Amino acid sequence: MRIVSWNVNGLRACAKKGFCGWLTASEADLVCVQEVRSREDQLPPEVCGPDGWHTHFVAADKAGYSGVGLFSRRAPDAVTTTLGEDRFDTEGRVQIARFGQLVVANVYFPNGNGTPLPGGKRSNDRIPYKLAFYEALFDQLEPERAAGAPILVLGDFNTAPAAIDLARPKQNLGTSGFTPEETEHLAGILGRGWTDTFRHFHPGAEGHYTWWSQRFGIREKNIGWRIDLVVASPGALPFVKGAFIHPHVKGSDHCPLGVDVDPAICGPA
């Protein structure tokens, strides 16, 4: 059973670059997309209702902003889209879908970038909101994680876990996504009993990234960041058989990534 995550950086734009063809050829059972940036009624029919797929979309209140979506071969038993706080829910960042016993949280975590600054940079004044969002999500999942439920949290975490996860760590220590405050917070969450699946299967592997700046030549030189993750609860990890990143897939400034899992993760058929 293949589960894939992809920040598509605008699903309508990605569709014009081959998303539907990629979806057909993906061999995936579940595809979770982030940064949809469209309401469902704005998506072309071949995207919002492709043959053989069940779909579900969540949009932000703000037009052209954020948003997440699910494409699944099997219809989810239920989907939750709230963290219980308007300041988070209005941004359309969460889908918690259930497939039998399996819980899949498709999440577009906030960026910490805030107010524009001179020189084209931005402040980090949205980091407190970002970290509060992390806490709200993982607090909501904690009772089931503690009870042994198989849970996968996947999406654009907007934080590189460690120096190995970006090409230029020293130059980016003060950049949102790799400030000590963010990396320490993420490490603390993972330390509560969550496993970064890619690092579980590829410890020490360098040069594996999921996002690249759109400046000319950056992706070709592989000057990237690994900020898109699939993390597994202790109840899910034994079913995860492999983790992958597909940097060759274009259509967004991010690339698809995911895990292959034993279908038994969903429980009895």
C-alpha positions in Angstrom: 0.0 0.0 0.0 1.6 3.2 -1.2 0.9 6.5 0.6 2.2 9.7 -1.1 2.5 13.3 0.0 3.1 16.3 -2.3 3.0 20.1 -1.8 1.7 20.9 -5.2 2.1 24.7 -4.8 -1.3 25.4 -6.5 -3.2 22.4 -7.7 -4.6 24.1 -10.8 -1.1 25.1 -11.8 0.3 21.7 -11.1 -2.5 20.1 -13.2 -1.3 22.1 -16.2 2.1 20.6 -15.6 0.9 17.0 -15.6 -0.5 16.2 -12.2 -3.3 14.0 -13.5 -0.8 11.9 -15.6 1.4 11.6 -12.6 -1.5 10.5 -10.4 -2.5 7.8 -12.8 1.1 6.5 -13.0 1.9 6.9 -9.2 0.9 3.4 -8.1 -0.4 5.1 -5.0 -3.3 4.0 -2.9 -3.5 7.4 -1.1 -2.2 10.7 -2.3 -2.2 13.7 0.1 -1.6 17.2 -1.4 -0.9 20.5 0.3 -1.1 24.1 -0.8 -4.0 23.4 -3.1 -4.9 27.1 -3.1 -8.3 26.6 -4.7 -11.8 25.8 -3.6 -13.1 22.4 -5.0 -15.5 24.2 -7.3 -12.5 26.0 -8.9 -10.7 22.8 -9.9 -11.2 21.2 -13.3 -13.3 18.0 -13.3 -10.4 15.7 -14.1 -8.7 17.0 -10.9 -11.5 17.1 -8.4 -13.1 13.8 -9.7 -10.5 11.6 -11.4 -11.7 8.1 -12.4 -11.0 5.5 -9.8 -10.3 8.0 -6.9 -12.3 9.3 -4.0 -11.5 12.9 -3.3 -11.9 15.3 -0.4 -10.7 19.0 -0.2 -10.4 21.6 2.5 -10.0 25.3 1.5 -8.9 28.3 3.5 -11.2 31.2 4.1 -8.7 33.4 2.3 -8.9 32.9 -1.5 -5.9 31.4 -3.2 -4.2 30.4 0.1 -3.2 27.2 1.7 -5.6 24.2 1.4 -5.2 20.4 1.5 -6.7 17.5 -0.5 -7.0 13.7 -0.5 -7.1 11.3 -3.4 -7.8 7.8 -2.2 -8.5 4.5 -3.9 -10.6 3.5 -0.8 -13.1 5.9 0.5 -12.2 7.2 4.0 -14.4 6.1 6.8 -14.3 9.7 8.2 -12.4 12.9 7.8 -11.8 15.5 10.5 -10.8 19.0 9.4 -10.6 21.0 12.6 -8.1 21.6 15.4 -10.8 23.3 17.5 -9.4 26.8 17.1 -10.6 29.3 14.5 -7.1 30.8 14.1 -6.0 27.4 12.7 -9.1 26.1 11.1 -9.7 29.2 8.9 -6.5 28.5 7.1 -7.6 25.1 5.8 -4.5 23.1 6.8 -5.7 19.8 8.2 -7.4 16.6 7.1 -7.4 13.7 9.5 -8.7 10.7 7.6 -9.5 7.3 8.9 -9.2 4.1 6.9 -10.2 1.3 9.2 -7.7 1.4 12.1 -5.3 3.7 10.2 -5.3 7.4 10.9 -3.6 9.6 8.3 -3.2 13.3 9.1 -2.5 15.3 5.9 -1.2 18.6 7.1 0.2 21.8 5.6 2.1 23.3 8.5 2.4 27.1 8.6 5.6 28.9 7.6 7.2 31.1 10.2 7.8 33.9 7.8 5.9 37.1 8.6 6.4 40.8 7.8 8.4 41.7 4.7 11.7 43.3 5.5 14.1 45.5 3.4 16.3 43.5 1.0 13.6 41.0 0.1 13.8 39.1 3.4 10.9 38.5 5.8 10.7 38.5 9.6 10.2 35.4 11.6 7.3 36.8 13.6 4.9 34.0 12.6 7.0 31.3 14.3 4.9 31.4 17.5 1.7 30.7 15.5 3.5 27.9 13.7 4.7 26.2 16.9 1.3 26.6 18.5 -0.2 24.9 15.4 2.3 22.0 15.9 1.2 21.7 19.5 -2.5 21.8 18.7 -2.2 19.0 16.1 0.0 16.6 18.0 -2.0 17.2 21.2 -5.1 16.2 19.4 -3.5 13.0 18.1 -1.8 12.2 21.4 -4.6 10.1 23.1 -4.7 7.7 20.1 -0.9 7.6 19.7 -0.6 6.7 23.4 -3.3 4.0 23.0 -1.2 2.4 20.2 -3.2 3.5 17.2 -1.4 3.4 13.8 -1.1 7.0 12.8 0.9 8.7 10.0 1.3 12.4 10.0 2.5 13.7 6.6 2.8 16.8 4.6 4.8 20.0 4.4 6.2 20.5 7.9 8.0 23.7 6.8 10.9 22.7 9.1 14.1 20.9 8.2 14.7 18.4 11.1 18.5 18.7 11.1 21.5 20.1 9.3 21.8 17.0 7.1 18.3 18.0 5.7 19.4 21.1 3.9 22.2 21.8 1.5 23.4 25.0 3.2 22.6 24.8 7.0 25.1 27.4 8.2 23.8 30.1 5.8 20.2 29.4 6.9 20.4 29.3 10.7 18.3 32.4 11.0 15.9 31.5 8.3 12.4 30.3 9.2 12.4 26.5 8.7 15.8 26.1 10.3 15.9 28.4 13.3 17.0 26.7 16.6 13.5 27.4 18.0 11.8 25.5 15.2 14.2 22.6 14.9 14.2 22.1 18.7 10.5 22.2 18.8 10.1 19.6 16.1 12.8 17.4 17.8 10.7 17.6 21.0 7.6 16.5 19.2 9.4 13.6 17.6 10.8 12.7 20.9 7.4 12.0 22.3 7.2 8.8 20.3 7.1 9.7 16.6 9.5 8.5 13.9 10.7 10.4 10.9 10.2 7.5 8.4 12.7 8.7 5.8 15.5 8.9 8.4 14.5 5.6 9.8 15.2 3.9 6.5 18.0 6.2 5.3 20.0 7.3 8.4 22.9 9.5 7.4 22.0 9.8 3.8 22.9 13.2 2.4 21.5 15.3 -0.5 17.9 14.1 -0.2 15.6 17.1 -0.4 11.9 17.8 -1.0 11.9 21.6 -1.7 14.0 23.9 -3.8 13.9 27.6 -4.3 12.5 28.6 -7.7 15.6 30.8 -8.4 17.3 29.8 -11.6 19.5 26.7 -11.4 18.9 26.0 -7.7 17.0 22.7 -8.2 19.4 21.5 -10.9 22.3 22.0 -8.4 20.2 20.2 -5.7 20.5 23.1 -3.3 17.4 22.1 -1.4 15.7 21.4 1.9 13.9 18.3 3.3 10.9 19.9 4.9 8.2 17.5 3.8 8.0 14.4 6.0 6.0 11.3 6.9 6.2 10.6 10.6 4.8 7.4 12.2 3.4 6.5 15.6 4.8 3.5 17.4 1.6 1.7 16.4 2.2 2.4 12.7 6.0 2.0 12.4 6.0 -1.8 12.3 3.8 -1.7 9.2 6.0 0.8 7.3 8.2 -1.1 4.9 10.0 1.7 3.1 10.2 5.5 2.6 11.1 7.4 -0.5 11.5 10.8 -2.1 10.9 11.4 -5.9 12.9 14.5 -6.8 12.6 13.7 -10.5 8.9 14.6 -10.4 8.4 18.2 -11.5 5.3 20.4 -11.4 5.9 22.2 -8.1 8.8 23.6 -6.1 8.3 20.6 -3.9 8.5 16.9 -5.0 6.4 13.9 -3.9 7.5 11.7 -1.1 5.9 8.8 0.8 6.0 5.4 2.4 5.1 1.9 1.4 3.1 0.1 4.2 1.6 -3.3 4.8 -2.1 -3.1 4.0 -2.7 -4.8 7.4 -2.1 -1.4 8.9 -5.8 -0.7 8.3 -6.9 -3.7 10.3 -9.3 -6.4 9.3 -10.9 -6.0 5.9 
